[in-house]
Amino acid sequence: MATTGPLTTYRSSFSLPSLPKVLETDPSACVLDSFRIAIAQLLSDALGLDLEKAYNGVDYGKKGEDFTVALPRFRLPGKVNEVAQKVIDKFTPNEYIESVVADKAFLHFRLNTPNMIRAVLTQVHELTHVVPAQQAASSSSSAPPEGIYGTNKLGAGKKVIVEYSSPNIAKSFHVGHLRSTIIGAFLANLYKASGWEVISMNYLGDWGTQFGLIASGYEKYGNQEKLEADAIKHLFEIYVQVNKDAETDPTVKETAAAWFKRMEDGDEAALANWRVWRDLSIKKYVQEYERLNVQFDLYTGESEVSKKSMDDALERLEKIDLVEESNGAKLLNLEQWKLGKAVVRKKDGTSIYLTRDIGGAVERYEKYKFDKMIYVVASQQDLHLAQFFKVLELMGYEWAQPKNASLVHVNYGLVQGMSTRKGTVVFLNQIIEEAANVMHEQMKTNEEKYNAVENPVETAREIGITGVKIQDMAAKRINNYTFNWDRMLSFEGDTGPYLQYAHVRLASLDRKNPHLLPLPAPSALALDLLAAPHTSQQARDIAFLLGTYPDVVKTALKTHEPSGVVTFAFRLAHAISSAWDAVVVKSLGEDEREKAQARLFLYGCARDVLGSALRLLTIRPLERM
């Protein structure tokens, strides 16, 4: 999946009869749009429906059909079987539609098989290889061209900030941050693929009373050598120790609060160490993110929200009579909106994260003029995000009004039972290393394949990371899920290693069949042979699935659900597996070269789209394993 920009104007080398245009369709990006328009035109002609209304009634089939229409949704006069008969009477097989079958209140449409296969495979190939190469040739960039099949222009001219991951510095990257990181990185890729200008933002927890604790504890337990070796680990050790001290010594927290007050007041002596810790922590995080194939455009944090922004926000809230005092602290009363009360300033005058979130949002809009800002935060924080958004709305900012849908909370459930195989509480690097070790041992069981892998240790780590990510993204994000080592690392069933294995098998076909390369252009390939009776259903299933991928991406953009893309990847992998014995490449002789090349082309397109889906999910597709 290209994540660098939307599709540009493109015309396929394979053309079908022209059709009327329908709003919000783009056959140059999703050729199945053309086939849906052809069905809609038949409905329109037979039933007198508006073309767009007819198009919106054409859905993907659920039981093996290509497309299905539920006739009652049109609310037409007459009995439903009579309405269906009108369509059947009007229908004649054509270059788009092969057959129409009535089934009670439904009409099932089967597409013209040879034309569907050729149209889809041609588009996949040209948007993955030909068009990007043409764009690269006319560009000054030295970066290799990326495929653009599956991309769209829905967000052209718009800007989105995606804030995700957001760990607390001085604490190891805990598995609790994993879901935000994986989902957020997916969303950043998704919006880029849909034409948006995306700013990936890591809003670090780098401010607050806990840093007063670490600062006071560092004086007692700090070690410069340990700090430079692994800043996050050493600072976390200090944090644990000073909290232990606080259990028996009440002055510890008082000292910490005093330290943080000095930091908020801009005391350079109090800030000096904190700056070093922050910089060292970010360097360590960048390494962790690189392993996860996650990149940020911007590392910012609570510390970078200006005192002026927070003071201005508080003053504005007081003017609209939302602030009340309680024991010296300032609270927002949001009870009339059933959102309770929320502290915006502590009794010692220091800020709290709600105040910093408000000030930060205002600063971001002033700087970036975003069209949308997405916060990827656990469902445990639903109330906080609801309070935060409501406050910005009540402050009167036009961009924060619900009608503009510019502030979005993408929430998610908890990971339960995520620990090492021995059951110890775990940091993410431990999970990754353990998964990599298990995969490495498994790879060694096939010596021939193992020796062919250029970097087996790195490959094992990628398989392990794929297992972690796919287990996380396979279900709806709002669901809690239980981390399962055996399921995560299995090569059987719907797992990450299974998807990598499917991609590796597809990638191996070119290596095993050099005598068939280079393949001719799609127009010169005998793709009609893929519709031969004894292999047509398996080849057809793969081609049709490939054709749905652009719509999978669009649906994910609406729902913010990675699970739909994961489901697509599994369906495609299953279809490939089912075709493996029937649609064979290797055993065909020279006298069947055309058939072999057509099949190799089909599998090459499947490899391209499966790889694209994996990259959209932030996974690096493997060539060998």
N, C-alpha and C positions, 0 to 999 in steps of 0.2 A: 504494500500500500504506500503510494507516495504521500508524503506528509508535507510537501513543499508548496502546494497550491492547487487550484481547481483545474478542471478540464478546460482546454481551449477549443476553439471551433475545429471540428473534425468531420470529414465525410468518409464513410466506409467505402472500401474498394468493391464491396458486394452490395448491390442495390436491389431493392424490391419496389413494387409499384408505389407511387406517392400517395400519401394519406393527408387528411386535414390535420391541422395543428390543434393540440389540446393544451390548455393552460397547465403549467407546472409539470409538463412531461419533457423529456429530452432524449429522443431515440439515439442521438449521437453519443450519449453517455450510457444509456441502458437500452439496448436494441429491443428488449422485450416490450418496451413502451409501444413500439410500432405494432406488435401483435395484439396488444391490449386495445390500441386505437382501432384496429381492424375489427375486433369483436364489438367494440362500442359503436362503430359505424353500422354494423349489421343490426344491432339492437335499436339504434336510432332510426334506421330505415324501416325496420319491421314494426316498431311500436310507436313511432312518432316522438321519441324522447329527445331532449336536448343532448347533444353529443357529450358534453362534460358530465352531465348527470349520469348518462349511460356508462361513461368511462369509470366514474367513481364506484359503480356497481360491479365492476369486473375485479374479482379477487383471485389470488392464487388458490388453486385447488388443495384440498387437505387429504384426499384419499387416493393419490396417484393421478388425479386429473391435472391438466396444465392450468386452466383457469375455470372458475365457477361463478355463476351469477345467481343470486337469490332473488327471484322475481318479485316476491312480496314487498321488497324494499322500495320498489318504484310506485307502489300503491295505484296500480292501473285498474280500470274497471274490467269486469268479466272474471270468469273462472281462471285460475292460474294455469290449468292444463291447456285452456284455449289460448292464453297469452303465449305460452311456450310453443304451441303449434304454429302460431304466426311467425315466430323466429325460424323454426325448422323449415317452414314452407318457403321462406325468403332466402334460405341459405343455399349456396352452391359452393362446393369445395374450390378454394382459390390458393393463391401463393402464400397466404397467411394462415388460413384455417383449414384443417383436414376434415374435421367432423364436429357435429353438435349432437349431444344426447340429452334428452329430457329425463329428469329423475325427480318426480313429484314437483316440489316448488323450485327445483334447481335446474339450471342448464349447465352442462359440462362441455367445455371446448377443448379439443385437441389440436395443437398447432401442426402446420405442415412440417413434417419431420426433417426432410433434407434441407429445406430453407432455414428452419430454426437452427439446426446444427451449424450450417455454414455461416449464418449471420452472427451467431453468438461467438463461435471460435474466431472468426475474422476480427470481430471487434475486440475480443480479449487480446489477441496477438498484436493488433495494430496499436491499441492504446497502452500496451505493456512495452512494446519494443519500437515500433516504427515512429509513432508521433513523438515520444520522448527523445528519440535519437535526432529527429528533425529539429526539435526545440533546442537540444544541446548544441547542434551544429551552428545554430544562429545566435547562440549565447556565448558570453565571454567566460562563463563559469567553467572551472576545470573538474567540477564534481561529476561523477558518472550519472547518466540519465536514470530517473526512477519512473517505473510504470505508473500510469494514471488511470488504469481501469478501476472503476469503483468510486472515483472522485466525482464531485458535482460542484455546482456554483451557488448553492443555496445561501452561502454566507458572504458572497462577493461584496467587497466594500465595507464589511463590518469587522469590528474588533471585539475580541473576548479575552478577559483575564481568567485563567484557571488557577485557583489557589489550592494547592494540595500538598500532602505529606506533612509538612510543618512540624517536625520533631522539636523537642526542647534541646537546646545545645547543652553540653555537659552531661548528656545522658546517651547511652548507646542506642543505636537504631533498633528499637524494640519491635517485635512482631505486630504490636498494636498499630504501628504506623504503616504496616505493609499494605493494608486494604486501601487507605487513602492514596498511597503512592501508586499502586497498580491501577486503580480506577481513574485517578487524576491524569496519569500519563496516557491512558487509553483515550480519555476525553480530549486531551490536547491534540493527539493524533487525529481523532475523529473530526474535530472542528477544522483542523488544517486541511484534511481531505475534503471538507465541505466548503472550502473557499474562504474561511474566516482568517483574519490576521489574529494569530494566537500569541498571547504572552503567558508562558508557563511560569508561575510564581511560587516560590517556596517561602512562606511566611513563618520564619523561625520563632520558636518560643525562646527568645533571648533576653527577656526582661521580666522583672517581678521579684517578689520576696525570696524566691528560691536562690537567686543569685547573691542576695545578701547572706544567705546561709553558706553558700559555697565560698564566698569571699572571706567570711569570718573563719570558716573551716580551713581554707587554704593557708592562712597564717599559722595554723597549728599542724596540719597534715600535708601541706604541699611539698612537692619534690620536682624541681625543674627538669631533671633528667627523665623522670617518668612522664611528665607533661609533654615533653617534646617527642617521646617515643610513641605515645598514644594518648592524646589529650582527652578524648571523650572517656576512655576507660578510667584514667586517673581522676578526672573531675567527678565521675560517677561514684568512684570509691570514696572520695571526700564527702560527696553529698550523702551517701549512705551512713558514713561514720558520724557526720555532724548531726544528722537526724537521730541517730542512736543516742548521741550526747544530750539532745534536746529532751529526750524522754525522762531524763533524771535531773536536768538542769534547766529551769525555766528562763534563765538569763540568756540562753543560747539564741532563742527566737527574738528576744528583745534586741540583742546585739545585731542579729541578721536584719531586722527591720530598720535599725539605725543605719546600717551599711547601705541598704537599698534607698533610704531617704537621701543619703549623700550622693548616690548615683543619680537619682532623679533631679537633684539640685545641681548636677553638673560638676561635682567635685572630681577633678582630674586624678587625684591620688586614688580615689575609689574606683575610677573607670579604667585605669591603666591595665590592670591584670585582666579585667573583663574583656577588653578589646582583643587581647592576645588569645584568650580562651575561645572567643567567638571565631576568630580567623582560623585557628587550628581546628576547631570543630567543623567548620565549613569544608576545609580541605579533606578531612576524613569522610564527611558525608558525600562529597563529590565522588570519591572512590567507591563508596557503597552504591551510589546511584548508577555509576557506570556499569557495575556488575549486573544491575537490574535492567540495563538498557533504557535508562531514564535520564533525560537532560532538562535542565531548567534554564530559562532565559534570564531569570532574576532571582537572586537570594536577597530577601529583605527580612524584616523582623519587627517585633513589637517595639524594639528600641528605636527604630527609625521614624516612628510616628512623633511628630513635633508636639511639644508641650502647648504651643499656641493653638494647634488644631484641636487638642483635647479641651483646652480652656474655652475656646470659641464654641465648641459643641455643648459644653456644660452651660455656658451663658445662654445659648439659644434655647436649650431645654428648660432653663429656669424661666425664660420669658414666656414660654407657652404653658407654664404652670404644671410641669410634669415632675418636678423635683421636690422631694421632701427630706427633712433631716431626721436621723435616728441615731442617738448616742454619738453625735459628732460626725457620723458618716452621711453621705448623700445618696439617696435612693430614687429610682424612677418608679412611679406608681403606674403600672400598666394593667391593673386589675379589671378595669372596665372592658378591656379586650381579652380578658381571661388569660393574661400572661404574667400574672403575679407582680412581684416587685424585684428590682435588680439594683445592686450597688453600682454606682458610677464613680464614687470617690471614697476612699477609706478615711477613717477619722484622723489619721496622721497626715492627710492631705495628698497621699500618693495615689497613683492611678490604678485601675484594675482593668482586666483584659477587655471588658465590654467597652469601656471608655476608649481604649486604644483601638479596638475594632472600628468604632464609629469615626474617630479621627482619621484612621488609616483609609477607610472607604472614601471619605470626602477628599483626602489628598490624592488618592488614586484616580478619582474621576477628574479632578482638576488637571492632573498630569496626562492621563491617557485618553480621556473622553471615550471610554469604552461603551459599547452597545450592550454588553452583557458581562456580568462578573459571576463566576461559579465558585462556590465554596464546597470542597469535597471534605465533609466532616461527618463523623460517626453519628448515628441516630441518637446516641446518648446526649448529644448536644442540640437536639431538636428545639428545646425551649429557648436556649441561648440564641440560636440563629433566628428564631421567630421574634424574640425580643429585639434583637439587633436590627432586623429588617423593618419592624414596626416603628422603632425609634427614628430611623432614617426617613421613613415615610412621613411621620408626624412632624419632623423638622422641616418638611416642605420641599425637599429636593425633588425636582421633576423626574430626574432619572431613577429615583427610588420608589416612584409610585407603582403599585401593583399592576396597573394597566400596561406598563411598559415592559414588564417581565424581564427587567434587566438584572435583578438580583436573584440568584438561583442557589438553593441548598441541595446538593446531591448527597443524600445520606446513605448509610450502609449499616448492616448488622455487625455482630461481633464474631471474631474467630475464637472458637472454644477448643480447649485441649491442645493448644499449640505448644509443644515442648519437644525436647530431644527424645529420641527413642528410649532413653533411660528414664525419662519422666521429669528431668530438671527444667526449671523455668529458663526461658531461652531468649537470646538476642538473635536478630535476623541472620547475622553472619554465621552463627552456629547452625541454624537450619540449613542454610545454603551449603555449607561445607559438608554437613552430614549427608544431605541429599546427593551432593557431588560424589562423595566417597562410595555410597551405595551403587550409584550409576556406573562409576568407574570399575568397580568389582564385577558388575554385570557385563560390562563391555568386554572385559578380559576373557570371558568364557568363550568368545569366538575369536580365536587368535588371528585368523586371516583378515577379518573385517577390522579388528583392533589395529593391526599393523598398517592398514590403509588409511587410518585416520591421522591427519597431520599433527593435531594437538589433542590427544585423548583426554588429558586432564581438563583442559578448557571445555572440550565437547561435553564431558561428563557434567561439568558445572552448568552448562547451558541446558542440558536435559533436566537436571535437578531444578533449576530456576523455572523452566517451562512447567514442570509438575506442580510447583508451588503456585504459579500464576493461574494455571488452568483450573486447579481445584478451587481457587479463590473466585474466579470469574464465571464458573460454570452455572451457578444458580443465580436467581434474582439477588441483586446487591443488598436489598433490605433484609434478606434472610440471615439469621445467624447460621453458621455452619461449624461442624466439628472437624477439626484437622485430622486427617487419616493418613498415616505414613504409607501403609500398604497400598491403598488406593492411589495415592499421589504418585508413587514410583512404579506402578504397574505398566507394562507395555500392552496389556489387554484391557478392553473396555474403554470408556470415554475418559481418557487421561491425557495429560500433557505429553508424556513419552510416546503414546500411541500416535498423536498428531505429528510429532517430529519424525517418527518412523515412517508415516505415510509420505511425508515430504521427501525424506531420504530415498525411499523406493522410487518415487517419481524422478528425482534428480539422477538416479543411477541409470535410467533408461538411455540417455544420450551417451553415457560412458560405455554402455554395453552394446550399443548399436551405431558405431562410428561410420559403418558402411552406408547408413541411411542419411548421413549428414553431408552437406547442409541441406535442410529442407527447402523445397521451393516456396515461393510466396503462396499465401492461402488461395489465391485465385487459380493457381496452377496445380493445387492438390486435389486429389480425387476424394473429396470429403463426402460425396454421396455414398461411397462405399461403407461409411460408418452407419448408414441406414439399412444395410443388408439385413435380411430377416434374422439370421442366427446371432447377430451381435447388436441389433438395433436398440433393444431396450436398455441395455447397460450403457452404451455410448450415448444414447438419448438422455438418460437420467443424468449423466455427468454434464452434458452440454447445457441442459435446462437449468441445473443447479448453478452452473457458472453464470448463466444469464441473469439469475436472481440476485447476484452479489451486490450490484449497485443499490438495489432496493433494501437489502440487508443493512447497508451503511446508512441509508436515509432513515430507516426505522430506528436504528440505534441513536441517531441524532435527535429524534423526537423523544425517545424514552430514557436516554443516558444509561442504557443497559449494555454492558459488555457481553452478557449471557447470550444475547441473540447472535452475536458474531461467533461466539464459541460453539453454539448449537449448529450454525451454518458450517463451521469448519469440521465438526464431527460428521454431519450429514454428507459432506463432500468426501471425507476420508472413508466413510462406509461405502459410498457409491463406487469409489475407486477400488476398494477391496473386493466388492462384488463383481467388478468388471475384470479383475486381474486374470482370471483363468479363461474367460470367454473372449475378451478383446486382447488377444496376445500379440505382442510385437516380435519377440525374439525368434520364435519358431518358424516364422514365415520365410520362405525362400526368395531368391532373386526374381523368380517369375511373378511373385506377388508384391513386388517392391512398392507399387502405388498404395496398396492396402496397408502395408506396414508403415509407410510414411504418414498416411492419414491418421493411423492410430497413434503413432509417436507424436504427431501434432496435437491430438486430443489430450494426451497425457501431459504434454508440455504446457498446454493452456491450463490444465488442472493444477500443475505445479505452480504456475505463475499466480493463480488466484488463491490457492491455499497459502502460498508464501505471503501474499498481500494481506490476507486475513490475519495471519500470525503477526506480521509486522504492525498491523493496526492495533493488535493486542499487546504491543511492545515486546514481542518475542522474536528472537533472531532465528530464522529458519536454517536448519542444518543441511549440508550437502552429503555428509557421511556420518555414520555413527556405529 
